[in-house]
């Protein structure tokens, strides 16, 4: 009996050892590393920065209003956490009358319950919580798509981007918008990869549309998701010569929802981008040449900021550029290019010269996908250029041609499994 007990214990120990050194063990180590990396990045940010950015007082004041405080109380509290003077409004007295910020209700509404009991710190609960959810979703998607090593390398770079990480955890809207973008993109992907025989696949389009609505009323940067999905559809159109491709409906839902939200906001909260541009640029009048010059200045300023103050971000931009060039046919590249273009257009319109490319941050997941795809491509390349590990996924089989089914299956076999 004692011998049987010893053998049984040995078998149990061996089984546990195999699990820990196998896929389960690698997953545990992967998530522990990511959790530790996030904690280190957060501690570093708290040590070197105040999480009360200049724009934070507007979101804080609105959260206090939602929590039941009067405007006078909100004014008094907001003056304590940041500079009461804003370059765009002139004075804190305009805190509830600045039409650029008025539509951004989601962040403040989510923070209101925490603000009521925790004061200013309640704003950080939501932004840090959104950042945790974003990095968890990003880490899960990259590992499932490209494997552990490309995902780990990409996530290490993302956590090392000091400027964007600060924007994500500070009292700002960046982490929430990046999270809504990731949810919308994930829902669009699930729709594309759900078999036609399942009618519930359209639920994913509803999820994508709702995520875009939340995105729009967190920050009016809907050009980022709209640009990403439009360029993804356009890239698939060029690649397959089919307008009714698998990106058509997701792109239609996200672009259409973005357009409706933008028009609604402009009608409900009239906003002059021309006036904002004149204030930000310091110009006496707006011209096409001036707009292009200011936009180029903002882009170059952001890149120089990375080079001089954020090496991890500079290296990430370099890898992103390499991925966009090498993987010009990859679906990841199309998504990232559209998101980046949308963010830059948004920045050009506002004429903000020193943002660290902050307007493009909501598309964070799309950029991470390109970098991870590039790292996976390097890992799979043995001799020269090979078929990239693109995220196009298996195309839906045609019901009219067996040859088409065979061709699509061959293409799908060249991509990593979703």
Buried (B, 14 or more C-beta within 10 A) or exposed (E): EEEEEEEEEEEEEEEEEEEEEEEEBBEEEBBEBBBEBBEEBBEBBBEEBEBBBBBBBBBBBBBBBBBEBEEEBBBBBBBEBBEBEBEBBEEBEEBBEBBBBBBBBBBBBBBBBBBBEEBBEBBBBBBBBBBBBBBBBBBBBBBEBBBBBBBBBBBEBBBBBBBBBBBBBBBBBBBBBBBBBBBBBBBBBBBBBBEEEEEEBEBBBEBBBBBBBBBBBBBBBBBBBBBBBBBBBBBBBEBBEEEEBBBBBBBBBBBEBBEBBBEBBBEEBEBEBEEBBBBBBEBEEBEEEBBEBBBEBBBEBBBEBBBEEBEBBBBBBEBBEBBBEBBEBBBBBBBBBBBBBBBBBBBBBBBBBEBBBBBBBBBBBBBBBBBBBBBBBEBBEEEEEEEBBBBBBBBBBEEEEEEEBEBBEEBBEEBBEB
